[in-house]
Amino acid sequence: MEYKTLNNGAEMPMVGLGVYDIPERETQRVVEDAISVGYRSIDTAAMYYNERGVGDAVRACGVPREQLFVTTKICEPCYTRDETMRTVEHSMRELRLDYADLMLLHWPVGRPAVMWRALEELYKQGLFRAIGVSNFYPNSFPAIVESGDVMPVVNQCETSVLYQQREMLKYLRPYGVDLEAWSPLAEGKHGIFKNATLTAIGRQYGKTAAQVALRFLVQQGIIVIPKTTHVERMRENIDLFDFTLSGDDLQAIQRLDTGHNVTGWPSDALTYPV
Ligand SMILES: NC(=O)c1ccc[n+]([C@@H]2O[C@H](COP(=O)([O-])OP(=O)(O)OC[C@H]3O[C@@H](n4cnc5c(N)ncnc54)[C@H](OP(=O)(O)O)[C@@H]3O)[C@@H](O)[C@H]2O)c1
């Protein structure tokens, strides 16, 4: 596993397991499987209703807590500091962990600047090792930067070979904020695993289309959190660090970019007032 040093000095694995849509009753098993094959980072959210399973796996897995990186997100629209605190308390009660490694504002709802200042307060108290945002585009991101004194460590946005987010990468660079890719396999849609370009490139290295798609992001320094419930695919999705895509490969993959979101979530169109 390779790690990224975030702008506050925290070390985050370049590949983690996303657990969106995994039923609560299966989550502990899935996360323990992932940890047993080498995952050290898990991405959950209040909205996934499986934080409890993630916390149970973290406590049961036998890997020291400090070697694991747990991300969660608050999604409730909050308008005051106290509402935000209550939402956070709910997540921490579900996780039953002493701290989260990364707490994100899931999207720009409620009053993000107020919510951000509450997260900053808890970060400074040590409840979170790092704080960041998700789905914040240039219409909402500046309000976060201007409202507080802690820079988000990441902006987690839909990013894949089909939606490469080159503008977002450029936008975040001056802030020193890392891009983290959600749905890095485009939810498995649009024939991504049979894509002729990805398959042909993979053949040169003995890799699958999924591995090429993830390597393309990781090689640009983008953190990825592919989701799977299958152990073989978990292994496949972290086995990205023994090959390097060539300049020609990168150019060919760049041509797959559609320039817009492909999962159907209107994530980059959120225009809530901040
Ligand atoms: N911040 C946000 O707003 C936001 C939004 C969406 C997602 N996320 C996060 O991002 C994570 C990943 O995104 P996602 O779950 O939407 O989609 P994804 O990781 O892009 O794709 C997951 C799909 O691909 C399949 N798959 C995974 N690896 C595979 C492989 N090697 N070969 C073939 N099929 C494979 C999975 O099936 P199986 O499970 O059957 O293997 C599943 O159907 C989420 O779990 C969540 O943590 C965040």
Ligand as a Chemical Component Dictionary entry (heavy atoms), coordinates in Angstrom:
data_LIG
# 
_chem_comp.id                   LIG 
_chem_comp.type                 NON-POLYMER 
_chem_comp.pdbx_formal_charge   0 
_chem_comp.three_letter_code    LIG 
# 
loop_
_chem_comp_atom.comp_id 
_chem_comp_atom.atom_id 
_chem_comp_atom.alt_atom_id 
_chem_comp_atom.type_symbol 
_chem_comp_atom.charge 
_chem_comp_atom.model_Cartn_x 
_chem_comp_atom.model_Cartn_y 
_chem_comp_atom.model_Cartn_z 
_chem_comp_atom.pdbx_ordinal 
LIG N1  N1  N 0  -19.153 11.187 -1.168  1  
LIG C1  C1  C 0  -20.141 10.774 -1.937  2  
LIG O1  O1  O 0  -21.095 11.506 -2.240  3  
LIG C2  C2  C 0  -20.083 9.377  -2.480  4  
LIG C3  C3  C 0  -20.974 8.976  -3.492  5  
LIG C4  C4  C 0  -20.883 7.668  -3.980  6  
LIG C5  C5  C 0  -19.922 6.810  -3.464  7  
LIG N2  N2  N 1  -19.078 7.209  -2.461  8  
LIG C6  C6  C 0  -18.042 6.314  -1.894  9  
LIG O2  O2  O 0  -17.289 5.750  -2.966  10 
LIG C7  C7  C 0  -17.310 4.324  -2.840  11 
LIG C8  C8  C 0  -17.155 3.656  -4.192  12 
LIG O3  O3  O 0  -18.162 4.061  -5.086  13 
LIG P1  P1  P 0  -19.369 3.112  -5.552  14 
LIG O4  O4  O 0  -19.636 2.090  -4.507  15 
LIG O5  O5  O -1 -20.476 4.030  -5.934  16 
LIG O6  O6  O 0  -18.887 2.475  -6.904  17 
LIG P2  P2  P 0  -17.505 1.877  -7.509  18 
LIG O7  O7  O 0  -16.534 1.568  -6.443  19 
LIG O8  O8  O 0  -17.124 2.793  -8.609  20 
LIG O9  O9  O 0  -18.040 0.526  -8.190  21 
LIG C9  C9  C 0  -18.601 -0.495 -7.417  22 
LIG C10 C10 C 0  -19.214 -1.540 -8.354  23 
LIG O10 O10 O 0  -18.200 -2.194 -9.108  24 
LIG C11 C11 C 0  -18.177 -3.596 -8.804  25 
LIG N3  N3  N 0  -16.752 -3.969 -8.708  26 
LIG C12 C12 C 0  -15.827 -3.499 -7.838  27 
LIG N4  N4  N 0  -14.602 -3.970 -8.120  28 
LIG C13 C13 C 0  -14.754 -4.782 -9.203  29 
LIG C14 C14 C 0  -13.842 -5.548 -9.964  30 
LIG N5  N5  N 0  -12.554 -5.602 -9.680  31 
LIG N6  N6  N 0  -14.351 -6.270 -11.024 32 
LIG C15 C15 C 0  -15.683 -6.229 -11.330 33 
LIG N7  N7  N 0  -16.593 -5.517 -10.632 34 
LIG C16 C16 C 0  -16.118 -4.789 -9.580  35 
LIG C17 C17 C 0  -18.920 -3.747 -7.498  36 
LIG O11 O11 O 0  -19.596 -5.000 -7.446  37 
LIG P3  P3  P 0  -19.469 -6.051 -6.210  38 
LIG O12 O12 O 0  -19.664 -5.301 -4.920  39 
LIG O13 O13 O 0  -20.572 -7.006 -6.517  40 
LIG O14 O14 O 0  -18.110 -6.647 -6.341  41 
LIG C18 C18 C 0  -19.939 -2.620 -7.585  42 
LIG O15 O15 O 0  -21.060 -3.009 -8.377  43 
LIG C19 C19 C 0  -18.648 4.068  -2.160  44 
LIG O16 O16 O 0  -18.769 2.752  -1.663  45 
LIG C20 C20 C 0  -18.640 5.145  -1.107  46 
LIG O17 O17 O 0  -17.808 4.781  -0.030  47 
LIG C21 C21 C 0  -19.157 8.486  -1.971  48 
# 
loop_
_chem_comp_bond.comp_id 
_chem_comp_bond.atom_id_1 
_chem_comp_bond.atom_id_2 
_chem_comp_bond.value_order 
_chem_comp_bond.pdbx_ordinal 
LIG N1  C1  SING 1  
LIG C1  O1  DOUB 2  
LIG C1  C2  SING 3  
LIG C2  C3  SING 4  
LIG C2  C21 DOUB 5  
LIG C3  C4  DOUB 6  
LIG C4  C5  SING 7  
LIG C5  N2  DOUB 8  
LIG N2  C6  SING 9  
LIG N2  C21 SING 10 
LIG C6  O2  SING 11 
LIG C6  C20 SING 12 
LIG O2  C7  SING 13 
LIG C7  C8  SING 14 
LIG C7  C19 SING 15 
LIG C8  O3  SING 16 
LIG O3  P1  SING 17 
LIG P1  O4  DOUB 18 
LIG P1  O5  SING 19 
LIG P1  O6  SING 20 
LIG O6  P2  SING 21 
LIG P2  O7  DOUB 22 
LIG P2  O8  SING 23 
LIG P2  O9  SING 24 
LIG O9  C9  SING 25 
LIG C9  C10 SING 26 
LIG C10 O10 SING 27 
LIG C10 C18 SING 28 
LIG O10 C11 SING 29 
LIG C11 N3  SING 30 
LIG C11 C17 SING 31 
LIG N3  C12 SING 32 
LIG N3  C16 SING 33 
LIG C12 N4  DOUB 34 
LIG N4  C13 SING 35 
LIG C13 C14 SING 36 
LIG C13 C16 DOUB 37 
LIG C14 N5  SING 38 
LIG C14 N6  DOUB 39 
LIG N6  C15 SING 40 
LIG C15 N7  DOUB 41 
LIG N7  C16 SING 42 
LIG C17 O11 SING 43 
LIG C17 C18 SING 44 
LIG O11 P3  SING 45 
LIG P3  O12 DOUB 46 
LIG P3  O13 SING 47 
LIG P3  O14 SING 48 
LIG C18 O15 SING 49 
LIG C19 O16 SING 50 
LIG C19 C20 SING 51 
LIG C20 O17 SING 52 
# 
